[in-house]
Amino acid sequence: MDILLGIDTGNSDLDTDSWTDDYISDLNENMLIIGHSYEHGFIVLQCCGEDAGIYYWDHSYEFDYSDDELNTYFITNTFSDFIKPII
């Protein structure tokens, strides 16, 4: 992950709402983009439901096995678990 996005940052390049709005038609319902790696993919938060958690979304199909049917990969159940190794 190169960038962890924020809320109301004053800079659309660093704002989760801006990135989520740009890709809203490709995201599942109740999903937010919270981070990204340049030219590769996004870190997304599925906010609720049985699939709630943090995922890597390979929107650019960087992985050989990513395709239109499968390009989102589970990372962890909670944001706390995701951020723990970073802080």
N, C-alpha and C positions, 0 to 999 in steps of 0.2 A: 504494500500500500504506500503510495506516495503522498496522498493528501487525505487528511481526516477533515471532513466538512463541518461547518458550524451553522448556527441559526442567526439570522439578522446580522451578518458580518459586515454589511456595507460594501461587500465586494462579491459580485455575482459568481466569480470564479471559485469562491470559497464557501458558497452558501448552498446548503442542502435543498432548499426550496427551488432555487434556480435550476440545479441539475435535475432534480426530480421532475420539474415542469417540462424540461427539454425532452425527457424520455418517458413521460407519463403513459403514452400509448403503448409502450413496450413492457411496462412494469405490471406485476400482479396488483390486484386491489390491496390497499393498506400496506404498500411497500414504499420505502423511502431510500434514496441514494444517500449514504452517509460518508462515503469515501471513494477514492479511485486510484488506480495506478495508470500512469500516462500510457495511452495508446493500447491498453490491454483490457481492462475491465473495471467493474465497480464493486464496492462493498455496499450491500443493501441490507436494510432492516425490514423484515416482515413483521409488522407491528402486532398482529393478533391472529387468532385462529390456531388450528392444529399444526400449522407449518411455521409458527412464530419463531424467530431467531435471526441470526446473522448469516448471510450468504455471500459468496463470490459470484458475480454475474459476468460471465465471459462473453460480453456483447460483441466483441470483435473476433470471436472464434479463434483465439490464440492457441487453445489446446486442440490437438488433433482430433480428439474424441468429442468435441463440442459440435452441436448441430442445432437446427431449429427446434428440435424436440427436447434436447437436454444441454443447457449451457449455464445452469445455475447450480452452485455447489454449496452444501451446508458447511458452515464453519463452527458455530456454537449456538447454544440456546439463548444466551443473554448478552446484552451489551457489556455488562460488568465482566463476564468471562472473556469477552473479546478484548477489552481494553486492559485487563489485568497484566498481561506480559509487556505492554507498552509503557505503563507508568511505573 
